[in-house]
């Protein structure tokens, strides 16, 4: 992986994590936690959505939307686990 693709991955992860923290009413985990949640959420969405036949598209904005949806799902699951 090259440096610029790693930087874009971290930027998309940070933005998606921040957006998902705002959408899920403050369930964020700080800057590094949000980056991690965004990256894991993007991976989660990247594995689940193609199996369901759902595609967002290509480009930076589509990557952020894709990662944000995955991050919201991840934060929802983490919230369910914390309540149990």
N, CA, C and O atoms as a Tinker XYZ file with bonds, in Angstrom:
   336  protein
     1  N      0.848000   -1.174000    0.000000    73     2
     2  CA     0.000000    0.000000    0.000000    64     1     3
     3  C      0.889000    1.231000    0.000000    63     2     4     5
     4  O      1.825000    1.329000    0.794000    81     3
     5  N      0.600000    2.157000   -0.879000    73     3     6
     6  CA     1.393000    3.366000   -0.965000    64     5     7
     7  C      0.934000    4.390000    0.056000    63     6     8     9
     8  O     -0.155000    4.280000    0.619000    81     7
     9  N      1.776000    5.386000    0.289000    73     7    10
    10  CA     1.505000    6.383000    1.307000    64     9    11
    11  C      0.247000    7.179000    1.015000    63    10    12    13
    12  O     -0.527000    7.458000    1.931000    81    11
    13  N      0.024000    7.551000   -0.236000    73    11    14
    14  CA    -1.155000    8.358000   -0.552000    64    13    15
    15  C     -2.443000    7.566000   -0.382000    63    14    16    17
    16  O     -3.449000    8.133000    0.044000    81    15
    17  N     -2.446000    6.286000   -0.697000    73    15    18
    18  CA    -3.654000    5.485000   -0.488000    64    17    19
    19  C     -3.908000    5.252000    0.997000    63    18    20    21
    20  O     -5.060000    5.181000    1.425000    81    19
    21  N     -2.841000    5.131000    1.787000    73    19    22
    22  CA    -3.001000    5.000000    3.232000    64    21    23
    23  C     -3.553000    6.292000    3.821000    63    22    24    25
    24  O     -4.400000    6.262000    4.714000    81    23
    25  N     -3.074000    7.415000    3.323000    73    23    26
    26  CA    -3.564000    8.703000    3.793000    64    25    27
    27  C     -5.040000    8.895000    3.449000    63    26    28    29
    28  O     -5.802000    9.405000    4.271000    81    27
    29  N     -5.445000    8.502000    2.266000    73    27    30
    30  CA    -6.852000    8.601000    1.860000    64    29    31
    31  C     -7.711000    7.662000    2.695000    63    30    32    33
    32  O     -8.822000    8.021000    3.084000    81    31
    33  N     -7.205000    6.454000    2.976000    73    31    34
    34  CA    -7.932000    5.510000    3.821000    64    33    35
    35  C     -8.161000    6.087000    5.212000    63    34    36    37
    36  O     -9.255000    5.965000    5.764000    81    35
    37  N     -7.129000    6.719000    5.784000    73    35    38
    38  CA    -7.282000    7.337000    7.101000    64    37    39
    39  C     -8.226000    8.528000    7.061000    63    38    40    41
    40  O     -8.995000    8.740000    7.998000    81    39
    41  N     -8.176000    9.306000    5.987000    73    39    42
    42  CA    -9.075000   10.451000    5.842000    64    41    43
    43  C    -10.527000   10.006000    5.711000    63    42    44    45
    44  O    -11.411000   10.570000    6.357000    81    43
    45  N    -10.778000    9.003000    4.882000    73    43    46
    46  CA   -12.140000    8.468000    4.727000    64    45    47
    47  C    -12.607000    7.857000    6.046000    63    46    48    49
    48  O    -13.755000    8.049000    6.447000    81    47
    49  N    -11.723000    7.124000    6.721000    73    47    50
    50  CA   -12.080000    6.527000    8.006000    64    49    51
    51  C    -12.405000    7.562000    9.061000    63    50    52    53
    52  O    -13.367000    7.412000    9.813000    81    51
    53  N    -11.598000    8.622000    9.118000    73    51    54
    54  CA   -11.842000    9.681000   10.100000    64    53    55
    55  C    -13.148000   10.404000    9.815000    63    54    56    57
    56  O    -13.930000   10.669000   10.728000    81    55
    57  N    -13.379000   10.721000    8.556000    73    55    58
    58  CA   -14.606000   11.423000    8.183000    64    57    59
    59  C    -15.835000   10.544000    8.419000    63    58    60    61
    60  O    -16.847000   11.016000    8.936000    81    59
    61  N    -15.749000    9.285000    8.046000    73    59    62
    62  CA   -16.874000    8.365000    8.254000    64    61    63
    63  C    -17.117000    8.122000    9.737000    63    62    64    65
    64  O    -18.267000    8.060000   10.173000    81    63
    65  N    -16.056000    7.983000   10.508000    73    63    66
    66  CA   -16.213000    7.804000   11.953000    64    65    67
    67  C    -16.830000    9.014000   12.620000    63    66    68    69
    68  O    -17.681000    8.880000   13.500000    81    67
    69  N    -16.398000   10.210000   12.199000    73    67    70
    70  CA   -16.969000   11.431000   12.749000    64    69    71
    71  C    -18.446000   11.551000   12.390000    63    70    72    73
    72  O    -19.274000   11.875000   13.242000    81    71
    73  N    -18.775000   11.287000   11.125000    73    71    74
    74  CA   -20.174000   11.355000   10.692000    64    73    75
    75  C    -21.035000   10.334000   11.424000    63    74    76    77
    76  O    -22.151000   10.643000   11.841000    81    75
    77  N    -20.522000    9.132000   11.579000    73    75    78
    78  CA   -21.313000    8.111000   12.271000    64    77    79
    79  C    -21.478000    8.447000   13.748000    63    78    80    81
    80  O    -22.510000    8.132000   14.340000    81    79
    81  N    -20.465000    9.087000   14.357000    73    79    82
    82  CA   -20.597000    9.552000   15.735000    64    81    83
    83  C    -21.668000   10.614000   15.875000    63    82    84    85
    84  O    -22.383000   10.650000   16.876000    81    83
    85  N    -21.785000   11.486000   14.871000    73    83    86
    86  CA   -22.834000   12.517000   14.881000    64    85    87
    87  C    -24.211000   11.895000   14.629000    63    86    88    89
    88  O    -25.194000   12.287000   15.258000    81    87
    89  N    -24.280000   10.939000   13.720000    73    87    90
    90  CA   -25.556000   10.298000   13.400000    64    89    91
    91  C    -26.069000    9.476000   14.572000    63    90    92    93
    92  O    -27.269000    9.461000   14.847000    81    91
    93  N    -25.167000    8.795000   15.260000    73    91    94
    94  CA   -25.565000    7.914000   16.359000    64    93    95
    95  C    -25.565000    8.641000   17.707000    63    94    96    97
    96  O    -25.328000    8.013000   18.738000    81    95
    97  N    -25.818000    9.912000   17.717000    73    95    98
    98  CA   -26.023000   10.726000   18.933000    64    97    99
    99  C    -24.851000   10.648000   19.906000    63    98   100   101
   100  O    -25.028000   10.310000   21.076000    81    99
   101  N    -23.664000   10.961000   19.421000    73    99   102
   102  CA   -22.510000   11.082000   20.308000    64   101   103
   103  C    -21.919000    9.780000   20.785000    63   102   104   105
   104  O    -21.311000    9.755000   21.854000    81   103
   105  N    -22.063000    8.715000   20.059000    73   103   106
   106  CA   -21.468000    7.443000   20.472000    64   105   107
   107  C    -20.067000    7.256000   19.906000    63   106   108   109
   108  O    -19.613000    6.125000   19.736000    81   107
   109  N    -19.381000    8.354000   19.615000    73   107   110
   110  CA   -18.041000    8.284000   19.056000    64   109   111
   111  C    -17.026000    7.891000   20.116000    63   110   112   113
   112  O    -17.341000    7.816000   21.304000    81   111
   113  N    -15.790000    7.638000   19.662000    73   111   114
   114  CA   -14.731000    7.177000   20.550000    64   113   115
   115  C    -13.495000    8.063000   20.479000    63   114   116   117
   116  O    -12.394000    7.578000   20.736000    81   115
   117  N    -13.629000    9.328000   20.143000    73   115   118
   118  CA   -12.480000   10.202000   19.985000    64   117   119
   119  C    -11.902000   10.081000   18.579000    63   118   120   121
   120  O    -12.408000    9.317000   17.756000    81   119
   121  N    -10.846000   10.834000   18.310000    73   119   122
   122  CA   -10.299000   10.893000   16.963000    64   121   123
   123  C     -9.764000    9.537000   16.501000    63   122   124   125
   124  O    -10.159000    9.059000   15.437000    81   123
   125  N     -8.885000    8.913000   17.265000    73   123   126
   126  CA    -8.321000    7.628000   16.856000    64   125   127
   127  C     -9.373000    6.527000   16.854000    63   126   128   129
   128  O     -9.362000    5.656000   15.984000    81   127
   129  N    -10.268000    6.560000   17.813000    73   127   130
   130  CA   -11.352000    5.580000   17.854000    64   129   131
   131  C    -12.286000    5.738000   16.664000    63   130   132   133
   132  O    -12.743000    4.747000   16.095000    81   131
   133  N    -12.571000    6.985000   16.283000    73   131   134
   134  CA   -13.424000    7.227000   15.124000    64   133   135
   135  C    -12.766000    6.772000   13.827000    63   134   136   137
   136  O    -13.436000    6.239000   12.941000    81   135
   137  N    -11.452000    6.980000   13.713000    73   135   138
   138  CA   -10.743000    6.490000   12.536000    64   137   139
   139  C    -10.839000    4.976000   12.469000    63   138   140   141
   140  O    -11.100000    4.413000   11.406000    81   139
   141  N    -10.631000    4.320000   13.591000    73   139   142
   142  CA   -10.709000    2.856000   13.637000    64   141   143
   143  C    -12.119000    2.367000   13.327000    63   142   144   145
   144  O    -12.291000    1.417000   12.563000    81   143
   145  N    -13.123000    3.003000   13.908000    73   143   146
   146  CA   -14.511000    2.626000   13.631000    64   145   147
   147  C    -14.847000    2.866000   12.165000    63   146   148   149
   148  O    -15.552000    2.063000   11.554000    81   147
   149  N    -14.352000    3.958000   11.593000    73   147   150
   150  CA   -14.598000    4.248000   10.180000    64   149   151
   151  C    -13.957000    3.223000    9.262000    63   150   152   153
   152  O    -14.571000    2.801000    8.283000    81   151
   153  N    -12.714000    2.812000    9.568000    73   151   154
   154  CA   -12.031000    1.819000    8.745000    64   153   155
   155  C    -12.689000    0.464000    8.870000    63   154   156   157
   156  O    -12.910000   -0.213000    7.866000    81   155
   157  N    -13.007000    0.058000   10.090000    73   155   158
   158  CA   -13.689000   -1.224000   10.292000    64   157   159
   159  C    -15.091000   -1.186000    9.687000    63   158   160   161
   160  O    -15.549000   -2.180000    9.123000    81   159
   161  N    -15.768000   -0.055000    9.799000    73   159   162
   162  CA   -17.085000    0.094000    9.190000    64   161   163
   163  C    -17.035000    0.017000    7.678000    63   162   164   165
   164  O    -17.929000   -0.552000    7.051000    81   163
   165  N    -15.986000    0.591000    7.084000    73   163   166
   166  CA   -15.820000    0.495000    5.632000    64   165   167
   167  C    -15.570000   -0.942000    5.214000    63   166   168   169
   168  O    -16.108000   -1.401000    4.206000    81   167
   169  N    -14.759000   -1.653000    5.978000    73   167   170
   170  CA   -14.518000   -3.064000    5.684000    64   169   171
   171  C    -15.798000   -3.877000    5.837000    63   170   172   173
   172  O    -16.099000   -4.740000    5.011000    81   171
   173  N    -16.549000   -3.595000    6.901000    73   171   174
   174  CA   -17.817000   -4.287000    7.136000    64   173   175
   175  C    -18.796000   -4.045000    5.998000    63   174   176   177
   176  O    -19.422000   -4.982000    5.502000    81   175
   177  N    -18.927000   -2.804000    5.588000    73   175   178
   178  CA   -19.831000   -2.475000    4.490000    64   177   179
   179  C    -19.325000   -3.062000    3.171000    63   178   180   181
   180  O    -20.119000   -3.471000    2.324000    81   179
   181  N    -18.011000   -3.100000    3.003000    73   179   182
   182  CA   -17.438000   -3.656000    1.784000    64   181   183
   183  C    -17.637000   -5.146000    1.645000    63   182   184   185
   184  O    -17.613000   -5.670000    0.531000    81   183
   185  N    -17.836000   -5.845000    2.759000    73   183   186
   186  CA   -18.091000   -7.284000    2.687000    64   185   187
   187  C    -19.576000   -7.614000    2.661000    63   186   188   189
   188  O    -19.983000   -8.587000    2.026000    81   187
   189  N    -20.388000   -6.816000    3.341000    73   187   190
   190  CA   -21.815000   -7.121000    3.437000    64   189   191
   191  C    -22.603000   -6.612000    2.226000    63   190   192   193
   192  O    -23.439000   -7.337000    1.686000    81   191
   193  N    -22.346000   -5.369000    1.794000    73   191   194
   194  CA   -23.153000   -4.770000    0.738000    64   193   195
   195  C    -23.087000   -5.501000   -0.596000    63   194   196   197
   196  O    -24.132000   -5.679000   -1.222000    81   195
   197  N    -21.916000   -5.936000   -1.071000    73   195   198
   198  CA   -21.916000   -6.683000   -2.339000    64   197   199
   199  C    -22.689000   -7.994000   -2.258000    63   198   200   201
   200  O    -23.278000   -8.429000   -3.247000    81   199
   201  N    -22.689000   -8.622000   -1.097000    73   199   202
   202  CA   -23.454000   -9.859000   -0.933000    64   201   203
   203  C    -24.958000   -9.597000   -1.015000    63   202   204   205
   204  O    -25.723000  -10.466000   -1.433000    81   203
   205  N    -25.370000   -8.406000   -0.618000    73   203   206
   206  CA   -26.782000   -8.028000   -0.682000    64   205   207
   207  C    -27.159000   -7.403000   -2.023000    63   206   208   209
   208  O    -28.335000   -7.151000   -2.283000    81   207
   209  N    -26.164000   -7.152000   -2.874000    73   207   210
   210  CA   -26.425000   -6.540000   -4.170000    64   209   211
   211  C    -26.570000   -5.034000   -4.104000    63   210   212   213
   212  O    -27.144000   -4.436000   -5.014000    81   211
   213  N    -26.065000   -4.404000   -3.053000    73   211   214
   214  CA   -26.165000   -2.964000   -2.857000    64   213   215
   215  C    -24.845000   -2.318000   -3.243000    63   214   216   217
   216  O    -23.791000   -2.739000   -2.766000    81   215
   217  N    -24.884000   -1.309000   -4.094000    73   215   218
   218  CA   -23.673000   -0.607000   -4.504000    64   217   219
   219  C    -23.902000    0.892000   -4.417000    63   218   220   221
   220  O    -24.937000    1.391000   -4.859000    81   219
   221  N    -22.946000    1.612000   -3.852000    73   219   222
   222  CA   -23.056000    3.056000   -3.703000    64   221   223
   223  C    -22.467000    3.762000   -4.910000    63   222   224   225
   224  O    -22.994000    4.791000   -5.332000    81   223
   225  N    -21.411000    3.247000   -5.465000    73   223   226
   226  CA   -20.758000    3.859000   -6.613000    64   225   227
   227  C    -19.272000    3.988000   -6.366000    63   226   228   229
   228  O    -18.728000    3.333000   -5.477000    81   227
   229  N    -18.611000    4.827000   -7.144000    73   227   230
   230  CA   -17.175000    5.013000   -7.016000    64   229   231
   231  C    -16.842000    6.445000   -6.674000    63   230   232   233
   232  O    -17.698000    7.325000   -6.764000    81   231
   233  N    -15.623000    6.682000   -6.289000    73   231   234
   234  CA   -15.166000    8.025000   -5.963000    64   233   235
   235  C    -15.064000    8.256000   -4.471000    63   234   236   237
   236  O    -15.427000    7.406000   -3.659000    81   235
   237  N    -14.551000    9.448000   -4.129000    73   235   238
   238  CA   -14.309000    9.776000   -2.730000    64   237   239
   239  C    -15.600000    9.898000   -1.935000    63   238   240   241
   240  O    -15.700000    9.359000   -0.832000    81   239
   241  N    -16.587000   10.598000   -2.478000    73   239   242
   242  CA   -17.858000   10.788000   -1.768000    64   241   243
   243  C    -18.574000    9.459000   -1.560000    63   242   244   245
   244  O    -19.137000    9.219000   -0.492000    81   243
   245  N    -18.557000    8.604000   -2.563000    73   243   246
   246  CA   -19.186000    7.290000   -2.424000    64   245   247
   247  C    -18.462000    6.456000   -1.379000    63   246   248   249
   248  O    -19.096000    5.700000   -0.643000    81   247
   249  N    -17.136000    6.584000   -1.304000    73   247   250
   250  CA   -16.374000    5.852000   -0.284000    64   249   251
   251  C    -16.742000    6.330000    1.114000    63   250   252   253
   252  O    -16.869000    5.524000    2.036000    81   251
   253  N    -16.912000    7.632000    1.271000    73   251   254
   254  CA   -17.289000    8.184000    2.577000    64   253   255
   255  C    -18.696000    7.720000    2.956000    63   254   256   257
   256  O    -18.930000    7.345000    4.104000    81   255
   257  N    -19.625000    7.742000    2.017000    73   255   258
   258  CA   -20.994000    7.278000    2.288000    64   257   259
   259  C    -20.990000    5.798000    2.646000    63   258   260   261
   260  O    -21.652000    5.382000    3.597000    81   259
   261  N    -20.255000    5.019000    1.896000    73   259   262
   262  CA   -20.148000    3.582000    2.129000    64   261   263
   263  C    -19.588000    3.303000    3.521000    63   262   264   265
   264  O    -20.140000    2.499000    4.272000    81   263
   265  N    -18.481000    3.981000    3.858000    73   263   266
   266  CA   -17.846000    3.786000    5.161000    64   265   267
   267  C    -18.725000    4.294000    6.296000    63   266   268   269
   268  O    -18.731000    3.712000    7.380000    81   267
   269  N    -19.469000    5.374000    6.061000    73   267   270
   270  CA   -20.347000    5.913000    7.091000    64   269   271
   271  C    -21.487000    4.954000    7.403000    63   270   272   273
   272  O    -21.831000    4.756000    8.568000    81   271
   273  N    -22.069000    4.365000    6.381000    73   271   274
   274  CA   -23.139000    3.392000    6.603000    64   273   275
   275  C    -22.612000    2.202000    7.394000    63   274   276   277
   276  O    -23.257000    1.743000    8.336000    81   275
   277  N    -21.445000    1.707000    7.013000    73   275   278
   278  CA   -20.835000    0.603000    7.744000    64   277   279
   279  C    -20.493000    0.978000    9.177000    63   278   280   281
   280  O    -20.642000    0.158000   10.083000    81   279
   281  N    -20.034000    2.214000    9.398000    73   279   282
   282  CA   -19.695000    2.681000   10.741000    64   281   283
   283  C    -20.928000    2.830000   11.618000    63   282   284   285
   284  O    -20.888000    2.514000   12.807000    81   283
   285  N    -22.018000    3.307000   11.040000    73   283   286
   286  CA   -23.269000    3.421000   11.800000    64   285   287
   287  C    -23.750000    2.029000   12.221000    63   286   288   289
   288  O    -24.192000    1.835000   13.353000    81   287
   289  N    -23.662000    1.081000   11.320000    73   287   290
   290  CA   -24.033000   -0.302000   11.658000    64   289   291
   291  C    -23.146000   -0.824000   12.776000    63   290   292   293
   292  O    -23.628000   -1.454000   13.717000    81   291
   293  N    -21.842000   -0.559000   12.670000    73   291   294
   294  CA   -20.902000   -1.012000   13.689000    64   293   295
   295  C    -21.182000   -0.360000   15.040000    63   294   296   297
   296  O    -21.170000   -1.046000   16.063000    81   295
   297  N    -21.432000    0.940000   15.066000    73   295   298
   298  CA   -21.751000    1.612000   16.326000    64   297   299
   299  C    -23.058000    1.111000   16.924000    63   298   300   301
   300  O    -23.192000    1.025000   18.144000    81   299
   301  N    -24.016000    0.782000   16.076000    73   299   302
   302  CA   -25.273000    0.226000   16.563000    64   301   303
   303  C    -25.040000   -1.129000   17.245000    63   302   304   305
   304  O    -25.586000   -1.394000   18.316000    81   303
   305  N    -24.237000   -1.968000   16.623000    73   303   306
   306  CA   -23.934000   -3.285000   17.192000    64   305   307
   307  C    -23.141000   -3.135000   18.493000    63   306   308   309
   308  O    -23.391000   -3.854000   19.461000    81   307
   309  N    -22.182000   -2.200000   18.514000    73   307   310
   310  CA   -21.419000   -1.962000   19.743000    64   309   311
   311  C    -22.336000   -1.464000   20.859000    63   310   312   313
   312  O    -22.164000   -1.847000   22.016000    81   311
   313  N    -23.303000   -0.619000   20.525000    73   311   314
   314  CA   -24.280000   -0.149000   21.513000    64   313   315
   315  C    -25.137000   -1.275000   22.055000    63   314   316   317
   316  O    -25.461000   -1.288000   23.243000    81   315
   317  N    -25.513000   -2.226000   21.198000    73   315   318
   318  CA   -26.289000   -3.372000   21.659000    64   317   319
   319  C    -25.467000   -4.253000   22.591000    63   318   320   321
   320  O    -25.979000   -4.761000   23.588000    81   319
   321  N    -24.202000   -4.429000   22.265000    73   319   322
   322  CA   -23.328000   -5.266000   23.101000    64   321   323
   323  C    -23.094000   -4.594000   24.451000    63   322   324   325
   324  O    -23.073000   -5.273000   25.477000    81   323
   325  N    -22.919000   -3.283000   24.468000    73   323   326
   326  CA   -22.703000   -2.567000   25.739000    64   325   327
   327  C    -23.915000   -2.647000   26.658000    63   326   328   329
   328  O    -23.763000   -2.703000   27.878000    81   327
   329  N    -25.130000   -2.654000   26.078000    73   327   330
   330  CA   -26.340000   -2.724000   26.890000    64   329   331
   331  C    -26.551000   -4.100000   27.501000    63   330   332   333
   332  O    -27.184000   -4.234000   28.548000    81   331
   333  N    -26.017000   -5.121000   26.843000    73   331   334
   334  CA   -26.226000   -6.499000   27.312000    64   333   335
   335  C    -25.380000   -6.844000   28.490000    63   334   336
   336  O    -25.449000   -7.967000   28.991000    81   335
